[in-house]
Amino acid sequence: MTSLRISLRTKLALISLLLLALPWVGYRYVDEMERFLRDGQRDALVATARAVATALHERPQLFGPRPGGTAVSLADSMLPNEEVLDLAISSMPALPAEAAPFGLPAVTAPTRGGADEVAAILRALERTTSRIWVVGRDLDVIARAGTLVPPDEADTAPDGGLLRLWRRLTGRAGAAPADIAALLADATPPSAQAVSSAFFGATASWVRPVGDGEVVVVAAAHPVWVADRVHGAVVVEESTRAILSVRDRALARLMLLTFTGFAITAVLLLGFASRLSWRIRRLRDEAENAVDARGRIADLSAGSRAGDEVGDLSRSFSRLLARLAQHHGYLETMASRLSHELRTPVAVVRSSLENLQLEPLPDSATPYIERANAGLTRLTRILSRMSEATRMEQALASTETERFDLRAVVGECVQGYRLAHPGTCFEAQLPDYPVWVRGAPDLAAQMLDKLVDNAVDFAAADTPIRIALVFHDTTAELSVSNDGPPLPAALEGKLFDSMVSGRQRDGGDEPHLGLGLYVARLIAGFHGGSLRAANLPDGRGVCVCAALRLA
């Protein structure tokens, strides 16, 4: 089961989603700010009502009916369940102070011209955004000043572009500013139940919705005292339109800053992730190309110059490859060095044996001399094989290429194999037309010799060696297969390396140092091709294929 692969850019994008908590925190902050402003507005209205009531204290002559016309009564705004309360209050007679019941103060006879004086007192407050009512004990409005929406703001309420965008994105279209102003202008007076607490000497504040509840009105009532008796009440009302406007504008700015921050963060994260991914992919490509097709380690000693962790990893990887290349070069030249160093002692032993044969020796010494000569011959062959790879590399560097028919070369080699190995059957499958490749025909024949020698050594008794040459679009595939033991799993990917051999039995007088297939790989690479080995499909043997590029 393959695990889900998530790129660095996707991971950083998922981590950036944590930034969504910032708008939520900002929204909660704006919500708390709105609640704080509304509480402050209620406290300010209570203070205003107390200040106006203070100006009316101890002046019973002010609470008279409005001159001319019918007085406005808050009883008109009563709800059905308020009628009993209003009846209990408005029908109370004016009692002397000593006869007044507890909690229900007596009413002093009002003066008829008091409404004009109250109106004069409130005239200075007409240009505020508050609406002030002065109400008598009979719930008649003695004076009123101000409006919830001043005339100079009723038609010009600001509605900025950010606010419109915020409402459009959040789906809160809301009423138009003119409609809100009309609703506030036509808002009903405060109810008798809300004002009634002030007639019992208590300061009260409340909130009531206007229209569909999008805008609410905050109100406060304070009693007016005359000699420890309540003669009326001052009611101050104000809409939360300004607070809602501040809230919406704050949310709109928060939205703009959030979107801007997200856009900038997304661009920076995407650029950072792209550069980091590019650097990691570059390091991966360097790791994959560290060893070329011929098994040599590339020179990556420079590494990255970046000072971060990826740069440290790149430089460490380059230093590791440099040490491996140095060790690999030592191993490649070790065979030729040993061959060079051992040639002088071998020559001394050979000359000594030759001089010894010229001397008269007893017959019993003859077998020992012959064994020494056989061992010396075997040692000479080992030294020749050890330096074969080095000589091949030097020869490939100076060999000129030519265009030749690979089919003809393979046909001649097969005939020679049948003469050299009379006890082995060779089956050749060659095309009827020439197969032209570019390289050196003698080197191609040498490569085929290595493959055939390897197949003969591992082939089972009385089984044929199959040699096939097939033609593809751009390559010619030369294969040698034999029946015998399968390729061990431990040699997978290592069979064509230097000094690697899969032989588990004695090879006789012929030395095997694991250089034959390595030389064959060098020759295949010289012809622009490669070697591969695999077990036969039925598991009865091994097939080695050389893919060479066509001319």
Secondary structure, 3 states (H helix, E strand, C coil): CCCCCCCHHHHHHHHHHHHHHHHHHHHHHHHHHHHHHHHHHHHHHHHHHHHHHHHHCCCHHHCCCCCCCCCCEHHHHCCHHHHHHHHHHHCCCCCCHHHCCCCCCCCCCCCCCHHHHHHHHHHHHCCCCEEEEEEECCCEEEEEECCCCCHHHCCCCCCCHHHHHHHHHHCCCCCCHHHHHHHHHCCCCCCHHHHHHHHHCCCEEEEEEECCCCEEEEEEEEEEECCCCEEEEEEEEEECHHHHHHHHHHHHHHHHHHHHHHHHHHHHHHHHHHHHHHHHHHHHHHHHCCECCCCCECCCCCCCCCCCHHHHHHHHHHHHHHHHHHHHHHHHHHHHHHHHHHHHHHHHHHHHHHHHHHCCCCHHHHHHHHHHHHHHHHHHHHHHHHCHHHHHHHHHHHCCCEEEEHHHHHHHHHHHHHHHCCCCCEEEECCCCCCEEEECHHHHHHHHHHHHHHHHHHCCCCCCEEEEEEECCCEEEEEEEEECCCCCHHHCCCCCCCCCCCCCCCCCCCCCCCCHHHHHHHHHHHCCCEEEEEECCCCCEEEEEEEEEEC
